[in-house]
Amino acid sequence: MSQAETQLGQSAALDELKSLRGSIDNIDAALIHMLAERFKCTQKVGVLKATNDLPPADPAREKIQIERLRTLAADANLDPDFAEKFLNFIVREVIRHHEAIAAEAGN
């Protein structure tokens, strides 16, 4: 039992905390599954790029995506700076994967 749960004892607040944490756990699981699907797609993009001798990174697309996601974040009341940092992390991983795929293909 967590410190918060111990402190709350048996109460309506504890029930609500457990319910909210359950929802957070479900959201976290959905995020992991969505990231897995996203990376399955980007792996295929990496193969496509490697077989067509395209560069692993596409700075013009990345710039467009960042602006698009910043707008989506603002519309969703999510900090656009956070959204950009998150996307930049994903893009770095995608580029790293694309570079590895290109190296395996001999590009």
C-alpha positions in Angstrom: 0.0 0.0 0.0 1.3 3.4 -0.9 1.9 6.2 1.7 -1.0 8.1 0.3 -3.3 5.1 0.5 -2.2 4.5 4.1 -2.8 8.1 5.0 -6.3 8.1 3.5 -7.3 4.9 5.2 -10.7 3.5 4.3 -12.4 6.6 2.8 -14.2 7.9 -0.3 -11.0 9.8 -1.1 -9.1 6.4 -1.2 -11.8 4.9 -3.4 -11.5 7.9 -5.8 -7.7 7.7 -5.7 -7.8 4.0 -6.7 -10.3 4.7 -9.4 -8.2 7.5 -10.9 -5.0 5.5 -10.7 -6.8 2.6 -12.5 -7.7 5.0 -15.3 -4.1 6.3 -15.4 -2.8 2.7 -15.7 -5.2 2.1 -18.6 -4.1 5.3 -20.3 -0.4 4.3 -19.8 -1.1 0.9 -21.3 -2.9 2.5 -24.3 0.1 4.9 -24.8 2.5 2.0 -24.9 0.4 0.1 -27.4 0.0 3.2 -29.6 3.8 3.9 -29.5 4.4 0.3 -30.5 2.1 0.7 -33.5 3.7 4.0 -34.4 7.2 2.4 -34.4 6.0 -0.5 -36.5 4.9 2.1 -39.1 8.1 4.1 -38.9 10.2 0.9 -39.2 8.5 0.3 -42.5 9.2 3.9 -43.5 12.8 3.2 -42.7 12.9 0.2 -44.9 11.2 2.1 -47.7 13.7 5.0 -47.3 16.7 2.6 -47.3 15.5 0.7 -50.4 15.0 3.9 -52.2 18.2 5.5 -51.0 16.4 8.3 -49.1 18.0 10.0 -46.1 16.9 8.8 -42.6 15.8 12.3 -41.6 13.4 14.6 -43.2 13.8 18.0 -41.5 11.1 19.7 -43.6 8.5 17.1 -42.5 9.7 17.2 -38.9 9.2 21.0 -38.9 5.6 20.6 -40.2 4.8 17.9 -37.7 6.1 19.9 -34.8 3.9 22.9 -35.7 0.9 20.6 -36.3 1.3 18.9 -33.0 1.9 22.1 -31.1 -1.4 23.3 -32.5 -3.1 20.1 -31.5 -1.6 20.3 -28.1 -2.8 23.9 -27.6 -6.3 22.9 -28.7 -6.3 20.0 -26.2 -5.0 22.2 -23.4 -1.7 20.4 -23.3 1.5 22.4 -23.0 2.8 22.8 -26.6 6.4 22.9 -25.3 5.9 19.5 -23.7 4.3 18.1 -26.9 7.3 19.4 -28.9 9.8 17.8 -26.5 7.9 14.5 -26.7 7.7 14.6 -30.5 11.4 15.5 -30.7 12.3 12.4 -28.5 10.2 10.2 -30.8 11.8 11.7 -34.0 15.3 11.1 -32.6 14.4 7.5 -32.0 12.9 7.1 -35.4 16.0 8.6 -37.1 18.2 6.3 -35.1 16.2 3.3 -36.3 16.2 4.6 -39.9 20.0 5.0 -39.7 20.4 1.5 -38.5 18.1 0.2 -41.2 20.1 2.1 -43.8 23.4 0.8 -42.5 22.0 -2.8 -42.7 21.0 -2.1 -46.3 24.5 -0.8 -47.0 23.4 2.8 -47.6 
